[in-house]
Amino acid sequence: MRQHVADYILERAAVEGVFPTQVPGVATVDAPDEAAVRVVSPATLYQLLLLNIVLQIFDGIATYNGVSLGLKEANPLLAAVFEALGVGTTLLLFKSGACALLLLLYWRGTGVLVLWGYALLAGLYYACSLVPWLAAYVALFVRYL
């Protein structure tokens, strides 16, 4: 009963234009049991995968150079492992593992959750890595002018 009510509400909302019927990169396909299944465009997932891998590479290079210049790593887990394994080895291990998990997610998933997961990770790395490291490098540049 609950599913029928939810379907009716979503149907009425779509008819009245409350919700968009098309989400970029997502298509709705009727499954054999007549339930709508959301399928994500492979091109969209691939683009988000590449974006996340590029952000991982940027974070690794920026962290290595930043720590070499005397800046501090904000991630306490990485900072602790730096002491044990060294900066280069730690970053290689952590970034390789992160890229492997991104690839595993790409190969195993095709749903909307994977799309949102990639988008969330990209936003997180943008806010917590790209922006802070760029700000730190600009501050260093301005200080040495």
RAJO-V572976 format. One line per field, one symbol per residue. ss: DSSP state (@ for helix, = for strand, . for the rest). psi: psi as a letter, one per 30 degrees, with the letter a starting at -180 (. if undefined). burial: + if it has 9 or more other ideal C-beta (glycine too) atoms within 8 Angstrom, else -. A space follows every 50 residues. Layout:
ss=???
psi=???
burial=???
This chain:
ss=.@@@@@@@@@@@@@@.......=..=====.....=====.@@@@@@@@@ @@@@@@@@@@@@@@@@@@.......@@@@@@@@@@.@@@@@@@@@@@@@@ @@@@@@@@...@@@@@@@@@@@@@@@@@@@@@@@@@@@@@@@@..
psi=eeeeeeeeeeeeeeefgekkfkkkfkkkkkleggkkkkkkkeeeeeeeee eeeeeeeeeeeeeeeeeefglkkfjeeeeefeeefleeeeeeeeeeeeee eeeeeeefkgaeeeeeeeeeeeeeeeefdeeeeeeeeeeeeeeg.
burial=---------+--++-----------+-----------++++--+++-++- +++-++++++-+++-++-----+----++-++----+--++++++--++- -++-++----+--++-+++-++--++--+++++--++--+-----
